[in-house]
Amino acid sequence: MEGALMGLWPGSCLMKQVDYLRKRVWYQCFQTLFRKLHTTRSWDFLGMPETVRRNLKAESNLIIGLLDTGIWPESPSFNDKGYGPPPLKWKGKCAKGANFTGCNNKVIGATYFNLDGAGVTEELTPVDTDGHGTHTSSTAAGVPVPSASLYGLAAGTARGGAPSARISMYKVCWYFGCSDMDLLAGFDAAIADGVDVISVSIGGPGRDFFEDPMAIGAFHAVKKGIFVSCSGGNSGPELMTVQNVAPWMVTVAASSIDRQFQTAVKLGSGLGVSGISINTFSPRKQLYPLTSGSHAANASAKAYGNASVCDWGTLDQRKVKGKIVYCVGMGQDSTIRELGGSGLIMAADLYPDVAFSFVVAATAIKPTDGTKIDGYVNSTKRATAIIYKTKTVNMAAPFVASFSSRGPQLITPNILKPDIAAPGLSILAAYSQLASITGSTYDNRFVKYNIISGTSMACPHVAAAAAYVKFFRPSWSPAAIKSALMTTATPMKIKQQDAELGSGSGQINPMKALHPGLLYDISMSSYISFLCKQGYNSTTIRLLTGGNKLYNCSTLRPARGTDGINYPSMHL
């Protein structure tokens, strides 16, 4: 195929590879890097109830491709009852592999890529052993499944934003990460297969567009009329951390919906505090012995780290077993489980809005409340406490998630990124039965639906919203759909200064995007002029665009404006 993405060969090129590539239209060598994955109420919150108006014929002919960790096709969210055969335009395939039961008329494609070959010790199969790819796929296009929940939490009908659309999974991520080489191969296959929308919940270090596989892959997809949604990263609230910033892709931030998962703690003194977590463990006693990391320190604690933080190797198992442990900071649940602890109370303010799951009964509380608990532990030799199961509470929304990466971006600072926000906080969606809730080897809870957070979860919301617009506006270009989503977004109230460059144009409103009133369309030639304005030359542009055509910036119509492109930037 002319201009195929795999004309790009990440890593150090061997001579036999160069000889192969010289026979093709174009080629480029660059260092392979490994990228990271950025996970029912959300669609109702966005104004898209199950009864929303749909163009079912158009929807069933639309294919959403996802580059991710694979898929668990047995999930009820991928039931193909009532579906006809795949659209005639479909040219993809369904690969074979261990534990993979095959495709159906809902999941019409599933394949995997391990071209780099580095570090993969897993079975070569499209099956999802992580859960991430199954979660994003069902968020985008899962069929309605009533009575879905995580141990009763977030109970309701689980569904995707484009429930009648088809799904094609391109597994490009493995246990160690997502290789640039596999990422490019995934883009190449998705384009050739005939998908209409691509969702990529993967991120990595920023590079100039001509050497960034994400930017290159997305450019070729958009050139073929394929809308590309990418996660903006989970490195917030620090500024200048947003990823995937090429102007031809949509960069998605994570926002909240109107619910939160709170876990209460009660001390033997009668004091009660409330924390944030997803605790599915029911207490078996009225009260458990309570200690702290500093009280449970072993004789050699200083050699391993800080006992008050409960660092691995700092605690005495005899002082932890059967007790709830109070620790400063996050992420000590595996250590407490390994030592036989009954529960964990963590004092942390890094991500105050994120409900994590843990391998023991646990909750994260404010440091001010942690001081009270520490004082109680120090005041008595028989401190006790209980951690209750999580409950759902309503809250004001939307707001930008604390972890969602902020702008401004550094590659082309005049293009404001992220573009738009979508629900990415505590999202319930389908999960792989080969992955435990937390992913820990200590966790024996395997579920059909899991609650996770991340811009990874926000990204497929935008992919589905774009698909919804495309059902009714099939002639619109990817740039036009992007413009419609951005100019009709719901403004978000920004209470904290560090969130000002985190929300893009606001939270998506798919229904309003059908009637934007004004479209900022961008042609592929406009992107070339934009690159010229950024200082690209014919060589670097060709590295991005591929093919035989050489662009001479001096002969092109100069790009106008500060950013050099008709971009619908609307940061609020």
Secondary structure, 3 states (H helix, E strand, C coil): CCCCHHHEEECCCCHHHHHHHHCCCCCEEECCCEEEECCCHHHHHCCCCCCCCCCHHHHHCCEEEEEECCECCCCHHHCCCCCCCCCCCCCCCECCCCCCCCCCCCEEEEEECCCCCCCCCCCCCCECCCCHHHHHHHHHHCCCEEEEEECCEEEEEECCCCCCCEEEEEECEECCEEEHHHHHHHHHHHHHHCCCEEEECEECCCCCHHHCHHHHHHHHHHHCCCEEEEECCCCCCCCCCCCCCCCCCEEEEEECCCEEEEEEEEECCCCEEEEECECCCCCCCCCEEEEECCCCECCCHHHHCCHHHCCCCCECHHHHCCCEEEEECCCCHHHHHHCCCCEEEEECCCCCCCCCECCCEEEEECHHHHHHHHHHHHHCCCCEEEECCCEEEECCCCCECCCCCCCCCCCCCCCCCCCEEEECCCEEEECCCCCCCCCCCCCCCCCCEEEECCHHHHHHHHHHHHHHHHHHCCCCCHHHHHHHHHHCCECCCCCCHHHCCCCCCCECCHHHHCCCCCCCCCCHHHHHHHHHHCCCCHHHHHHHHCCCCCCCHHHCCCCCCCCCCCCCCCCC
